[in-house]
Amino acid sequence: MADTPPADGLSATSRRFVMHWGEMGSRWGVNRTVAQIHALLFVSGRPMHAEEIAETLAVARSNVSNSLRELQGYSLVRVAHLLGDRRDHFETSRDVWELFRTIVRERKAREFDPTVAMLRDCVVDPAFANEPADTRKRIQETLTLTSSLSVWAEEMLRLEPSTLMKLMKLGSRIQKLLRPSQTK
């Protein structure tokens, strides 16, 4: 008895990937359908039109349209045109490192950078001097940390993937390098 392909056209592995990515997206504050559409485009590795996406994921066409706009806003999906087909098709990068960098860059710009800017505004506001010393200290320390993390993130985003992989593989060995007097 031959296996018949599922109605959604996805293999069991691809379906599992798409479903899990949707679950993880909702835990990261991203709409489940948005995350599933991105996962579908990534795992399929080809441009898809909105109707095909809606049919594959069994979601409303309007939901797909809104989700695609959101993904375009995050620079994760772009329009692709196919010869002989007037419909807009949508695709995402097939390079996992490019996607990682895009996600980090976009989330940093939307979530992290405004926090750094707000903290800087607090510190330069003349009213800041009227705050209790311990409050000023905590806000200044938070600004120092977030500013340092922002610079570090920008530096990491500029590194080649092979260099990032080497850094990640170093793991705890970096601690030993920075604190040579420590032993296991």
Contacts in CASP RR format, 6 or more apart in sequence:
PFRMAT RR
TARGET T0000
AUTHOR 0000-0000-0000
METHOD contacts of the structure
MODEL  1
MADTPPADGLSATSRRFVMHWGEMGSRWGVNRTVAQIHALLFVSGRPMHA
EEIAETLAVARSNVSNSLRELQGYSLVRVAHLLGDRRDHFETSRDVWELF
RTIVRERKAREFDPTVAMLRDCVVDPAFANEPADTRKRIQETLTLTSSLS
VWAEEMLRLEPSTLMKLMKLGSRIQKLLRPSQTK
6 12 0 8 1.000
6 15 0 8 1.000
8 15 0 8 1.000
8 55 0 8 1.000
8 56 0 8 1.000
8 57 0 8 1.000
8 58 0 8 1.000
9 56 0 8 1.000
10 18 0 8 1.000
10 40 0 8 1.000
10 56 0 8 1.000
14 43 0 8 1.000
14 44 0 8 1.000
17 39 0 8 1.000
17 43 0 8 1.000
18 36 0 8 1.000
18 39 0 8 1.000
18 40 0 8 1.000
18 43 0 8 1.000
18 57 0 8 1.000
19 36 0 8 1.000
20 39 0 8 1.000
21 35 0 8 1.000
21 36 0 8 1.000
21 38 0 8 1.000
21 39 0 8 1.000
22 30 0 8 1.000
22 32 0 8 1.000
22 33 0 8 1.000
22 35 0 8 1.000
22 36 0 8 1.000
22 39 0 8 1.000
23 32 0 8 1.000
24 35 0 8 1.000
25 31 0 8 1.000
25 32 0 8 1.000
25 34 0 8 1.000
25 35 0 8 1.000
26 32 0 8 1.000
26 35 0 8 1.000
28 35 0 8 1.000
31 67 0 8 1.000
31 70 0 8 1.000
33 57 0 8 1.000
33 59 0 8 1.000
33 63 0 8 1.000
33 64 0 8 1.000
33 67 0 8 1.000
34 67 0 8 1.000
34 70 0 8 1.000
34 71 0 8 1.000
36 57 0 8 1.000
36 59 0 8 1.000
37 53 0 8 1.000
37 57 0 8 1.000
37 64 0 8 1.000
37 67 0 8 1.000
37 68 0 8 1.000
37 71 0 8 1.000
37 77 0 8 1.000
38 71 0 8 1.000
38 76 0 8 1.000
38 77 0 8 1.000
38 92 0 8 1.000
40 48 0 8 1.000
40 53 0 8 1.000
40 56 0 8 1.000
40 57 0 8 1.000
41 47 0 8 1.000
41 48 0 8 1.000
41 53 0 8 1.000
41 77 0 8 1.000
41 90 0 8 1.000
41 91 0 8 1.000
41 92 0 8 1.000
42 92 0 8 1.000
42 93 0 8 1.000
42 94 0 8 1.000
42 99 0 8 1.000
45 91 0 8 1.000
45 94 0 8 1.000
46 91 0 8 1.000
47 80 0 8 1.000
47 82 0 8 1.000
47 89 0 8 1.000
47 90 0 8 1.000
47 91 0 8 1.000
48 56 0 8 1.000
48 89 0 8 1.000
48 90 0 8 1.000
48 91 0 8 1.000
49 85 0 8 1.000
49 87 0 8 1.000
49 88 0 8 1.000
49 89 0 8 1.000
49 90 0 8 1.000
50 61 0 8 1.000
50 64 0 8 1.000
50 65 0 8 1.000
50 68 0 8 1.000
50 87 0 8 1.000
50 88 0 8 1.000
50 90 0 8 1.000
51 61 0 8 1.000
51 87 0 8 1.000
53 64 0 8 1.000
53 68 0 8 1.000
53 90 0 8 1.000
54 60 0 8 1.000
54 61 0 8 1.000
54 63 0 8 1.000
54 64 0 8 1.000
57 64 0 8 1.000
68 77 0 8 1.000
68 90 0 8 1.000
71 77 0 8 1.000
71 90 0 8 1.000
71 92 0 8 1.000
72 78 0 8 1.000
72 79 0 8 1.000
74 102 0 8 1.000
74 103 0 8 1.000
74 106 0 8 1.000
75 102 0 8 1.000
75 105 0 8 1.000
75 106 0 8 1.000
76 92 0 8 1.000
76 93 0 8 1.000
76 99 0 8 1.000
76 102 0 8 1.000
76 103 0 8 1.000
76 106 0 8 1.000
77 90 0 8 1.000
77 91 0 8 1.000
77 92 0 8 1.000
78 90 0 8 1.000
78 91 0 8 1.000
78 92 0 8 1.000
79 88 0 8 1.000
79 89 0 8 1.000
79 90 0 8 1.000
80 88 0 8 1.000
80 89 0 8 1.000
80 90 0 8 1.000
80 91 0 8 1.000
81 88 0 8 1.000
81 89 0 8 1.000
82 89 0 8 1.000
92 99 0 8 1.000
93 99 0 8 1.000
93 102 0 8 1.000
97 161 0 8 1.000
97 164 0 8 1.000
101 157 0 8 1.000
104 153 0 8 1.000
104 157 0 8 1.000
105 157 0 8 1.000
108 150 0 8 1.000
108 153 0 8 1.000
112 146 0 8 1.000
112 149 0 8 1.000
112 150 0 8 1.000
112 153 0 8 1.000
113 150 0 8 1.000
115 146 0 8 1.000
116 143 0 8 1.000
116 146 0 8 1.000
116 147 0 8 1.000
116 150 0 8 1.000
119 139 0 8 1.000
119 142 0 8 1.000
119 143 0 8 1.000
119 146 0 8 1.000
120 143 0 8 1.000
122 128 0 8 1.000
122 139 0 8 1.000
122 143 0 8 1.000
123 139 0 8 1.000
123 140 0 8 1.000
123 143 0 8 1.000
128 136 0 8 1.000
128 139 0 8 1.000
129 136 0 8 1.000
131 139 0 8 1.000
156 164 0 8 1.000
159 167 0 8 1.000
167 174 0 8 1.000
175 182 0 8 1.000
176 182 0 8 1.000
END
